[in-house]
Amino acid sequence: MASSNSFDQFISDEIEKGKGLYVPVKASRFERMFVKWHDCKELHPNPDDEFSDPAIGPSYRIIADYERKFRERLKMGEVPISEPLIVGKVHPEGYMLINGHHRWAAALKVEIKKVPIKIINMMSEEELQRIVESSQHDKRVTMDLDEVVFKSRWDNYIEKETGFHFGSRIKKKMMLGIPALFNYLTTHGYDIFVYSSEFYSIDDIRRYFNRFFVHVDGIITGTGKKNVKFSESQKTVMNLIKNKYAKTIHIDNDSVICTHSGTGDFEEYGLEVPGSLWSKKAIEIIEKIDAPHAE
């Protein structure tokens, strides 16, 4: 696999081999608990990733950069790869790459036998599609976990913990008022979608919200990974969401934006208030949006 041509063929063979074969399965909590070292040849490229699309990837410049770094580290007696590749468990065997395709390719070229992997359970497009199709609501709220929900222990306005939670993978604190706000949204006909640029497992996100007796519907992680184009399944979900929800409200730290899917029109409301009043003000804005005269 030293040449571009041979590696192109290898990628093509791997993608073709996996068509209709690999099915995402849920990894257990124990499997997700630790970073493990795994055989490179038991990791499979994601056919929906741009790396596997001949029109876009892979980038041999990026692969070459990683190759050089790995070889230098090996010469110095260091571990060549320290940051784990993000993968999902698949049936019948092995793991599907979620993030780290170019590092995986470089490791194969350098003939590194095992690489560190972190196993997560992501919400698939099929699962999102089922959630949207089965919903009885025509309104949804979106919120960024990293920017809005997650806070550090030193922030002034955070929710009190509800006891000790052994084995919790997410150590972040929760912004004050999120449970009250989400409870209001749930009881007033909204589906709640949360997003994160980080590669969190959806099980850990659900467990985190359960600590505060909070329900969320859609959990989308790994949004920080840039895509040049969307897969067909992603396009299907996006169109389904557009047709399902008459309006989507995005709540940020200092603003609320309501977008109407039918017309594309939107209204923006300021939310610049002290943290102790943040959720109360957000609810007042949503009540205003939902008022009959606002339609």
SVG drawing of the C-alpha trace seen along z (x, -y; Angstrom):
<svg xmlns="http://www.w3.org/2000/svg" viewBox="-54 -41 69 53">
<polyline fill="none" stroke="black" stroke-width="0.4" points="0.0,0.0 2.9,-2.3 1.6,-3.9 -1.5,-6.0 -2.9,-3.6 -2.6,-0.5 -4.1,-2.3 -7.0,-3.6 -7.6,0.0 -7.4,1.1 -10.0,-1.6 -12.2,-0.6 -12.0,3.1 -12.8,2.3 -15.8,0.2 -17.1,2.7 -16.6,5.5 -18.6,3.7 -21.6,2.9 -24.6,4.6 -22.4,6.4 -21.5,4.1 -24.4,3.1 -24.0,0.7 -24.6,2.3 -24.6,0.8 -21.4,1.2 -21.8,2.0 -21.0,-0.5 -17.9,1.6 -16.7,1.6 -17.0,-2.2 -15.3,-2.7 -11.7,-2.6 -9.5,-3.4 -8.2,-0.2 -5.5,0.8 -6.9,2.6 -5.7,4.2 -5.7,1.7 -6.9,4.3 -10.1,4.8 -11.1,1.2 -13.3,0.4 -13.6,-2.9 -17.0,-4.5 -18.5,-4.3 -20.5,-7.5 -17.4,-9.5 -15.8,-11.8 -12.6,-9.9 -14.2,-7.0 -15.7,-9.1 -13.3,-9.1 -14.6,-12.5 -13.3,-14.0 -10.9,-11.9 -8.7,-10.6 -6.1,-13.4 -2.7,-11.9 -1.1,-15.1 -2.7,-14.6 -1.8,-10.9 1.8,-11.7 2.0,-14.3 0.8,-11.7 3.2,-9.1 6.1,-11.4 5.1,-12.1 4.5,-8.5 7.9,-7.5 9.7,-10.2 8.1,-9.2 9.0,-5.5 12.6,-6.5 12.6,-8.3 11.1,-5.3 7.8,-7.0 4.3,-5.8 3.4,-6.9 -0.3,-7.5 -1.6,-8.9 -5.0,-10.4 -7.5,-7.6 -9.4,-7.0 -13.2,-7.3 -15.1,-4.2 -18.4,-2.5 -19.0,1.2 -20.4,3.1 -21.8,6.6 -20.4,9.1 -17.0,8.0 -14.7,5.1 -15.3,1.4 -16.4,-1.3 -14.2,-4.5 -16.1,-7.6 -13.2,-10.0 -9.5,-9.3 -9.6,-7.9 -6.3,-9.6 -4.5,-8.5 -5.7,-5.0 -4.5,-5.1 -1.1,-6.4 -0.8,-3.7 -1.4,-1.0 1.2,-2.5 3.8,-2.7 2.7,0.9 1.6,0.0 -0.3,3.1 -2.4,1.6 -3.8,-1.8 -5.8,-3.3 -9.5,-3.5 -12.4,-5.0 -15.7,-3.2 -18.9,-5.3 -22.5,-4.9 -23.7,-7.6 -27.3,-8.3 -27.6,-7.0 -29.6,-8.7 -32.0,-5.7 -32.5,-6.3 -33.1,-10.0 -35.5,-9.2 -37.5,-6.9 -37.6,-9.6 -38.9,-12.3 -41.4,-10.0 -42.9,-8.7 -43.1,-12.2 -46.5,-13.7 -45.1,-17.2 -44.6,-19.9 -42.2,-22.1 -38.7,-21.5 -35.9,-23.2 -32.2,-22.9 -29.4,-23.7 -25.6,-23.4 -24.3,-21.3 -20.8,-22.7 -21.8,-26.4 -25.0,-26.4 -25.7,-23.4 -22.2,-22.3 -20.6,-24.5 -17.5,-24.1 -17.6,-23.7 -16.4,-27.3 -19.3,-28.9 -21.6,-30.9 -24.9,-29.6 -25.0,-25.8 -27.5,-23.1 -27.0,-21.3 -26.1,-17.6 -28.7,-15.1 -26.5,-12.8 -23.4,-10.8 -23.3,-9.2 -20.8,-6.4 -19.2,-5.9 -20.5,-9.1 -18.4,-9.7 -19.4,-13.4 -18.1,-15.5 -19.5,-18.8 -21.9,-20.8 -25.3,-21.8 -26.3,-25.4 -28.8,-26.7 -32.4,-26.5 -31.9,-23.9 -34.1,-21.2 -36.9,-23.7 -36.7,-25.0 -36.6,-21.5 -39.5,-20.4 -41.5,-23.3 -40.6,-22.5 -41.6,-18.8 -44.9,-19.7 -45.7,-22.3 -45.3,-20.1 -41.6,-20.5 -39.1,-17.9 -35.7,-18.7 -32.5,-18.2 -29.1,-18.7 -25.8,-19.0 -22.1,-18.7 -18.9,-19.1 -17.3,-16.5 -17.6,-12.8 -19.7,-11.8 -21.6,-8.5 -25.4,-9.1 -25.7,-6.8 -23.5,-9.1 -25.5,-12.1 -28.8,-10.4 -27.3,-9.4 -26.1,-12.9 -29.5,-14.4 -31.2,-11.6 -29.1,-12.9 -31.2,-16.0 -34.5,-14.3 -34.4,-15.8 -35.6,-14.2 -34.1,-14.9 -35.2,-13.4 -32.4,-13.9 -28.7,-13.7 -26.2,-14.6 -22.5,-14.5 -19.3,-15.0 -20.7,-18.1 -17.2,-19.7 -16.2,-17.4 -16.5,-19.3 -18.2,-17.8 -18.0,-19.0 -21.2,-17.2 -24.0,-15.3 -24.7,-11.6 -28.1,-10.5 -29.3,-9.3 -28.3,-12.7 -30.2,-14.5 -33.3,-12.3 -33.2,-13.2 -32.8,-16.9 -35.7,-16.9 -37.8,-14.9 -37.1,-17.4 -37.9,-20.3 -41.2,-18.8 -42.1,-17.6 -41.5,-20.7 -43.4,-23.9 -40.9,-25.9 -37.6,-25.3 -36.4,-27.4 -32.6,-27.6 -31.7,-28.7 -28.2,-30.2 -26.6,-31.9 -27.8,-35.4 -30.5,-34.9 -33.5,-32.9 -34.0,-32.4 -37.3,-31.0 -37.2,-29.8 -40.4,-28.9 -39.7,-26.0 -42.5,-26.8 -41.3,-30.3 -37.8,-30.4 -38.6,-33.5 -37.1,-33.9 -37.3,-36.2 -34.5,-36.8 -35.0,-37.7 -32.4,-38.9 -31.6,-36.8 -29.0,-38.9 -30.0,-38.5 -28.3,-37.4 -27.8,-33.6 -30.3,-33.4 -33.0,-34.7 -31.9,-33.0 -34.4,-30.1 -37.3,-32.3 -36.6,-34.8 -36.2,-32.0 -39.6,-30.6 -41.2,-34.0 -39.8,-34.4 -41.2,-31.0 -44.6,-31.8 -44.5,-35.0 -43.6,-32.9 -46.4,-30.4 -49.0,-33.1 -51.7,-33.1 -50.9,-36.6 -47.3,-35.5 -48.3,-33.1"/>
</svg>
